[in-house]
């Protein structure tokens, strides 16, 4: 069954345009409340949000839906996505909601849903919600005496701060480190600077003055150049760039160089393996992670399991196969010993622990391998199925044969746009660029012919 509302990470779109309207948000509250309204206990939901202007609108709409379905609502205010996942479990809630469009501009918003275990909902439950959204929800409303209550919770961000601080090894403090942190004018604008300061760091903060419209605007992990300049300006030892809902991170070293998620996973995997903490004898990443990471891990007797793009697929594979480190090149780092979803602050603390224990600079600690040249291009698709065309299939087979020993080819349809993504990587950049250009040309010719 084709999905109408849910994408790879909840429901997302432009605010006040379907599906991100207050009407649908209220219906989501009723539908989700109906599914999770099991048992005789008083049911509860926690709702967090980032700093987008539309968050007020969607938050109130969802409160109406959940209370109409008979659930009590705890409003957390601006708070990181991983904090919502943690507090869903901590407060014994039946459901957790994060209103956020992550790294997107302020005009967009989204709804992420977590079950009582703190994990994102399964495809099966999302399909149940979809079916209810298109049904007559008036039959699901609570009786007048059973309508839920709503209250704003003060101080629960400090539960998350304490939980995040406890992930730093006991023998490590951040004293002596000057840290520049970019909060993207988003959900972690209070949390991240305070946690780092309480752990002993000298903290320089940017991107911590949200006004509803400046989330991710020329700041945060999608625009790390702002942090790069700040690191140089204040001579910071390290820069930490979070995104709008703080579930992903990029690191900037003392020289202003960006350290991506692949390098971060390499650092954490090597450190945890040395400490006997790493489960699964390897990590989980997506098909987009660099071949250099795979080779680095193999050289240390560790494996790399790959999944489809999307942190939910990484988490599913980790849970099914008992891994405790996984993530994406973009900076979603999932450490299941500490949480159920990507957590930019906690991942950064693990890197800081490695830096402090080693006594070396961030550039020395975090450049674990030389990335293999990687080229990615997109082909816009009008209609038809170009990946099923005989000429395209032959071109793909020829490219795979040519790269077999020295690289890797990945061709996949985009999950959010009418695009075919063509990615190749290998030791010879000229060869990789030629192969990608040839494939783009063949796919484009089939597209135009259709």
KAQUIUR-V602922 format. One record per backbone hydrogen bond with DSSP energy under -0.5 kcal/mol. NH is the residue of the N-H (numbers start at 1). CO is the residue of the C=O. Records with the same first field share a line. If there is no record, write none. Layout:
# KAQUIUR-V602922
NH=CO  CO
This chain:
# KAQUIUR-V602922
7=10
10=7
11=111
12=5
13=109
15=107
16=20
17=14
20=17
21=19
25=21
26=22
27=23
28=24
29=25
30=26
31=27
32=28
33=29
34=30
35=31
36=32
37=34
38=36
43=41
45=72
46=95
47=74
48=97
49=77
50=99
53=212
55=52
56=53
57=53
58=54
59=55
60=56
61=57
62=58
63=59
64=60
65=61
66=62
67=63
68=64
69=65
70=67
71=66
72=43
73=149
74=45
75=73  151
76=47  74
77=47
79=49
81=245
83=80
84=80
85=81
86=82
87=83
88=84
89=85
90=86
91=87
92=89
93=88
94=44
95=44
96=114
97=46
98=112
99=48
100=98  110
104=101
108=105
109=13
111=11
112=98
114=96
115=119
116=94
118=115
121=113
126=122
127=123
128=124
129=125
130=126
131=127
132=128
133=129
134=130
135=132
137=135
139=136
140=137
141=138
142=68
146=143
147=143  144
148=67
151=73
153=75
154=152
158=155
160=156
161=157
162=158
163=159
164=160
165=161
166=162
167=164
168=165
172=169
174=199
176=200
177=174
179=177  202
180=238
181=179  204
182=240
183=181  206
185=207
186=183  207
187=244
189=186
192=188
193=188
194=190
195=191
196=192
197=193
198=194
199=195
200=197
201=196
202=177
203=201
204=179
205=203
206=181
216=184
217=214
218=216
219=216
221=242
223=220
226=223
228=224
229=225
230=226
231=227
232=228
233=229
234=230
235=231
236=231
237=178
238=178
239=252
240=180
241=250
242=182  240
243=248
246=243
249=331
250=241
251=259
252=239
253=257
256=253
259=251
260=258
261=329
264=260
265=261
266=262
267=263
268=264
269=265
270=266
271=267
272=268
273=269
274=270
275=271
276=273
277=272
278=272
282=279
283=303
284=325
285=305
286=327
287=307
289=286
293=290
294=290
295=291
296=292
297=293
298=294
299=295
300=296  297
301=298
302=297
303=281
305=283
307=285
313=310
314=310
315=311
316=312
317=313
318=314
319=315
320=316
321=317
322=318
323=318
324=279
326=334
327=284
328=332
331=328
333=331
334=326  332
335=333
336=324  334
337=324
338=335
339=335
343=333
344=246
345=246
347=343
348=344
349=345
350=346
351=347
352=348
353=349
354=350
355=351
356=352
357=353
358=354
359=355
360=355
365=361
366=362
367=363
368=366
371=369
373=426
375=424
377=422
379=420
381=418
388=385
389=386
393=389
394=390
395=391
396=392
397=393
398=394
399=395
400=396
401=397
402=398
403=399
404=400
407=403
408=425
410=423
412=421
414=419
419=417
420=379
421=412  419
422=377  420
423=410  421
424=375
425=408
426=373
427=406
429=427
432=428
433=429
434=430
435=431
436=432
437=433
438=434
439=435
440=436
441=437
442=438
443=439
444=440
445=441
446=442
447=443
448=444
449=445
450=446
